[in-house]
């Protein structure tokens, strides 16, 4: 059982049956042919397989899908991030053009709400071009609908661009948003056995089912002394993203919001979620969302190594609280009295320690020339 608390609360919902058989057969054949797969290879194939990968599945996010995220819970989340972006733009000296980038924008809800709120600062959006970094074609379709049909899209419709990778975003000053993006990038797992670190791999059991196994010895030094059976998780996608950020010579700041611990931690946090409930990560490849904690202590070390500066992490409740979520929620309730209870409950879910307030963290990553951004500084 993964050690992470759910990033999504159970909420049964109807959904068409996924068909994981094809991917299961392909992975099993590959393991028989080439041997067990390291966890990152397995995770990547489950998520990103060109035909059967999870990100090819429409409707993964939302009440009718597998999981919900903060922007899907409350419009206030994206609005506050939009205001944060506008504040950043001012703090950067109002650069034009500005690249407003979102990594893994899901259904496009966060960006839609952020753009609506961003319009309250005159001149901000007219100077921005919006860049959505997204690998999934069903998600791109949803993003197009959210951003080109709603009011938020009208402000920027002419300057919306989609990219496969962050490196494709044109040069220039940039504000980057990544909500629940890093947790979806594959992790390697190393397991400490007999005084040595080994690759954790996925092999085939006697009845043909997938199972975790201990693979070959790996040269690795952990931050803290491990005990037998300890597991560390390594996410190369974080270094790749930070290197890509560091290559940008123009000023830039990235807001990373994700779930995971602020301190160094050992442990298996790989989790599968399907239809708003935990699932076995090995049971139905391609049919369940697979994620793992972001270790913010490790991320901060990588930020420094890339020559960038990290502010935070702070718990999501603190980040949203300092940006004025309570006041904004109260205003929204006042203008929508019929929905007041629902609006309040949604904010509570984002803020409460039992919901997303404590497990989720916000961290800003910036070029060293920029001042520490609010509400971190
Ligand atoms: N940020 C959104 C969605 C989070 S789910 C929200 O808060 O609701 C993760 C998103 O990242 C999905 O849109 C998924 O398709 C996308 N994604 C996953 N791996 C990716 C990658 N390597 N590059 C770009 N997008 C990716």
Boltz pocket constraint, residues with backbone or C-beta under 6 A from the ligand:
constraints:
  - pocket:
      binder: B
      contacts: [[A, 55], [A, 61], [A, 69], [A, 70], [A, 71], [A, 72], [A, 103], [A, 104], [A, 105], [A, 106], [A, 107], [A, 110], [A, 133], [A, 134], [A, 135], [A, 136], [A, 139], [A, 163], [A, 164], [A, 165], [A, 178], [A, 179], [A, 180], [A, 181], [A, 184], [A, 185]]
      max_distance: 6.0
